[in-house]
Structures are given as structure tokens and as C-alpha cells.
Amino acid sequence: MEGDGAEEISADPDLIIGKLDAWVEGFVRLLPNFAVALGLLAVFVILGMAAAWTIRHTAWGPERDDLGRVTGSLAKWSIWIAGAMLALTVVAPSIEPIDLIAGLGIGSVAIGFAFKDILQNMLAGILILIRQPFRVGDQIVNGDYEGTVEHIETRATKIRTYDGRRVVIPNAEVYTSAVIVNTAFDKRRSQQDFPVRLADDWPRAVEIARHAARRVEGVAADPAPDAQGQDVGDLAKLVRVRWWTDPDEATVIRVASDVRLAVDGALRAAGFEAPLRTDLHLDGRVARDED
């Protein structure tokens, strides 16, 4: 019995050597195929890099660098994948290109489910770059975030907030939500209300506010600043001043401050005083702001 078991598990050296010889012979026969496949891969790698460079620098122009970078990257990877598939058919001639394409289709479905969010962000990024609802350098508001667009990439849009922080927002979120583009046009309107007392000459206050706003540096002459009487309340009448400036946030804030100071100073110099707030307490006392 022991002798029979030894004969069953014993290996034939000639058989092993024959198998190894067959493998080595097959590998040697495939060496030319490997060389051709490596050559094809090298050619396709160079073609992909050349296509990406060409698309980035010539297809869209310097003003759309992000779109050129994204489309160039997509073209590069498409060429590289095509080269890898062709090289595989050279190394293994039994594999037909149609089999690779069929397998790629099935694999694409699986990849789509596995990387759903990534693909959504990529598609949204491409659509943003093509349709250009905003551009690099625009100042936008998206949800709770506001700042200057730095980059639009395949996965996310990067903005720099006014206090010097970077916010990375997924492109799918940007594309499917409301975006305010503050710099979409060459001018932006602001407004401010100024209270005057009920007994004051309201039309005169409106005219003084209008002229004061027109003298402020940075306020656009066309459309010219305007002032209107707004909202008669129990304690005051309001003078609403509207004006136009360059759209960037720094200019808007600076000019708004100058307009407030100029209009308030002009009204006070003309004898217009801010109405005093009066509080009636439960004990019958009347308190005003100066008390």
C-alpha cells in the first residue's frame, strides 16, 4: 500500500521539464509580440501627450485654460486606453478587438455604479466649462459660500473667499443649485436707506442725497445714482439712494462706505437730523435715544 501511494504522488521529471520547455518556448515566440506591443504603447503615449498639449494650447485659447486642460486630459486618456487595447491584442492574438469592446461595455456599467458621484461631478464640470455660466476670475455666491473662482476642474470648483480661504465645491452641487454671479456684468447696483424726521422737507432731502451720491468717486455716471422717498413710518421717512459701481466686491464695499458717509454728511449739514427713537415704559416714563 505504501509503495502504491508513493507511485501515485511521484512526479515525472521529464513531464515537468517538458512543461517548462513549452512555457519558455511560448514566451520566446511571444517576445516579438511584446516588443511590438511596447512600441505601440510608446507611440500611443506620445500621441496622447501631444494631443493633450495641442488641445490645451490651441483648441480653446488662453481664456479657457480649464476647459482646454480637461478636454486635453480626456483625449489623452482615450488615446492611451485605445493603445493599451491594441497592444493587448498584439500580445495575445487570440483576443479579438470586439471581445475587448464588449468587455469594456460591461465593465463600464460596473464602473458607473461604483463611481457614480465621481462621474456626476466630472460630467457637471465638463458642462460648466462648455456652457460657462461663470468663468475663472468671476465672483460668485453658491449656497453659504462666496468668493472668486480660482479653478474649474473635473471634480470640483475651487473658490477663494474674501477672507483668504479656499472652498472646494463638488461640481454636481454647483451645477444643480443656484449660483449668483456678481461679476457677470460690467456694473452692479447697491442701495442704502437714510431716515429723516417726519417734519423734515422730504423732497429736499431726496435731492440733497442724490447730489451727494453723484459726487462720490467710483459711482458710475451712467446709469446715474438716484434717490427716492420710501416708507413713511411712525417715527421717520426714508430716503433710498441707489447707485452703480464696478461689480467686484472690494469696489462695491468701498464705494458703499463712501456713499453712506457723503449722503449722511450732506443731510446733517443741511439740517436734517436722524429721528430719535422713543420707548414707552410700563411705568409711564418716556425715554429717547439721548436719555
PyMOL commands that set and color helices and strands:
alter all, ss='L'
color gray80, all
select helices_A, chain A and resi 2-9+13-59+62-91+97-114+116-131+171-176+202-214+249-269
alter helices_A, ss='H'
color red, helices_A
select strands_A, chain A and resi 139-142+145-152+156-161+166-170+179-181+188-197+226-232+236-245+278-280+286-288
alter strands_A, ss='S'
color yellow, strands_A
deselect
rebuild
show_as cartoon
